């Protein structure tokens, strides 16, 4: 899943597990005088340690979670199921009625209410496939054709953070703001396109990290809507490595 970040955009469900911080792996805090000494590579390595270490990141098989919140005045609850290497299902209940989306590794589909499921087009399938990537994108990033660059330091919620520019093989560029003390993801910015192809700048902030099965997972999400308002949602029912039937991701008949 892109950036393993739980956020609440209805079209995309991404888990920001920003990682395990146990008694043996808890990253040491750094003082402000040393922040300029770290390279982008060193920050990424500390980030991966904060995520639980590369062994844990590579070993995950499945995860599920629920996101509840409100957008444009309408309440929603979203349940997400994901499985390695690239399977994803999102079930949403809202004031507009139920909707499900899925990707089984080949076919992406959508089902609205009681209507029959429909196969998505090439562009939407490519987007679903991208967000179904289970692997943390910064593990072996260079081998994947991803480039990283330390832009500098910034502040997120009045706390210092490293601004890491991440350029994927596709050419897509994101900025990951990594907390300078915990090395957990504090904010992510990216560009997305609506159904008309118009580009929008997206910003998502993460907080309320709690330990779940050895991983520190954000349980609050805050993002900027296209209407200029700030929206918040809550994450619950997070579970890793449960048994998920492959049929869950297949297009309903």
N, C-alpha and C positions, 0 to 999 in steps of 0.2 A: 504494500500500500504506500502510495506516494507520501513520504515523510512520516509514516506511521503516526499520524496525528489525528486525534479525534476532533473533527470540527463539524459544523452544522449546516453547511450549504446543502440544500435539498437535493441538488443534482449530483453531489459528490459526498461520499461518506468515507472519511479518512481518519485512521486512528493515530493520534499523536502520542503514543505510548512513550512518552519520553522516559523511559527506561528504568532499570533497576538500580536503586541506590541502597544497597544493603550495608551491614556493618563492615564487611570486608572490602566493599567496592566503592564506598562513599568518597566522591572526589573532594580533595582538599580545597578549601577556599583560597583565593588569591587576593593579594592586596592591589590597590590601584596602581602602584608604582610598577608592578610586574605585568600589567595587562598588555603593554606595548611590546613585551618581549616574546609573546607567543606568536607563532606562525599560524597560518590557516590550517595546515596539516596537524599541528599540535592541538589546536582547538577541536578539530574534528575527532581526533583520537580520544580526547578527554570526553567529548560528547558521546562517543560510542561506549566508553566505560560507564558513563552516567546512564546510558540506555541499557546497561546490564552486561556489556561486553559482547564481542563478536560471536563467541560460541553460543550464547543464549539467543542472540538475534538470528543466527542461522538455524537454530534448532526448533524455533516455533513452527507449529503445524497449522493451527487454526486460532481464531479469536472471534468473540461476539461481544456486542455492547449495545446499549440503548441511549439515545439522545432525546431529551425533551425540551421544548422551548416554544418560542413564539416568533413569527416572522410576518411582517406586514399586517399585524393585528390578528393573525390566525395562529391558533395553537397547533402543535404537531408533536408526534412521538415517532421516532425512527429507530428501528432495530436493524443492526448490521451483522452479517455473517461473512467471514472471509476465510479462505483456505489457501494454503500454499499449493502450487506456485502462483496461480493467478485466477482464483475464483472469488466472486463477490455477489452478494445479494443484499438488497436494501428494501425493507418493508416500511412504508410510511402510512400512518393514520393521521388525518388532519381534518380541519373544518371543511375542506374541499372533498373529503372522502378518501378511501384507501387507494394506494398505488404501490406497486412493487417493480423493482428493476433488478436485473440479474445479468451475470456474465459467467459462462461455464468454461471459459478458456478459449472458446471459439465463437460462440453465438452470444450476442447481447440482445436483451429483450425488455419489454415493458408491459405491464398489465395494469389497467386502470379500472377500479371497481369490479363490476361483474362482467365487463367486456372481455373478449378473448385476448390472450397475450399476442403481442406483435413483435416481430423481429426488427431491431433498430438498423438504421442505415450505417454506411461506412464511417462517417465522421463520428457519430455517437458511439459506435462500436469501438473505435479507436480510443475515444475518451474513457469509456468503461474499462477497456483493457489497461489503459495507463493507470487508472486508479485502483485496479485490481492487483497491481504488482505488490506482492506480499513482502518482498525483501526490503529492508531499510535501504533507501537509495544511496546513503553515504558509506555503506559497507562496500569495500572494493570499488569505490566510485570511479577511480581512474580506469579500471578495467572495463567499466560500463560506458566509457566515453564521456563521463561527467567531469567538468572542470570546476574548481572552487577558487575563490579569491577573497581575501580578507579586505573588506572595504574600509573598516575602521571600527570605532566603538560608538555606541548610541545609548539611549535610555529607553527602557520599556517599563512602564509603570514606576517611573522614578528610580529604577535600578539599572546599573550598567550592564550592557550586553554587547556581544560581538556581532557585527553585521557581516555575514558570510554570503557572498554572491555565489549562487549555484547555477551553473549552465549545463543543462542536460544535452545528451547527444542529439535530441530532436531540435535543439536550438532554443527551447523554452528556458526562460530565466526566472529564478525565484531568489528571494532574500530570506535567509534563516537567521533570526536574531537569537543567539545563544546566551543565556544568562551567564555572566562572568563569574559567578560564585558557584552555582550548582551545575552548570553546563547542560542544563535542560533547556528545551526549546521554549522561548517566551513569546515569540511572535513570528509569523510567516507572512510574507507578501508575495503576490503572484498576479499574473494577468490571465483573465479568462475571457471567453467569447460567448455572447448570448446566441439565441437561435437565429438571429439576423446577421451574425458574424461581427457584431460590434464589440470591440475590446473594452474590458472593464478591469480596473485595478482592484484586487481583492486583498483584504487585510484581516488576519485572524490572530487573536491573542489567547494564550493558554494559561490556566492557573489551577489552584486547588489540587496539587499533585498528591496522590495517595498510593501506597504500596498495594499491588494486586499480584499475588503469586510471584513475588520477587521483583516485580516491575513497578516503577513509578509512573502512574497514569494520570493525566490531567482529567479532573472531574468538572471543570468549568470551561466554557468556551465563550468568547466574545468576538463578534465580527461586525464590520461596517457594512451596512446595507447600501444598495444603490440609491435609496431614497434619502441618504444622509444620516439615517438613524443608526444607533448602536444596538445590536441585538445580543442577547445572552441566552445560553442554554446549559443544561445540566447533564452530565454523563453518569450512567449507573449500569449495574448488572454486567460488569466487565468480566469476561472469562477467557482464559487461554487454554488451547489444546484439548478442548472438548471434542467429542465425536460428531462430525457433521456428514450426513449422507450426501453423496454426489448429486442425487436427484434434487436436492434443495436448490442447486444453482442452475438446473436445466430449465429451459423454457416450458411453462405449463402447457399441456395439450388441451 
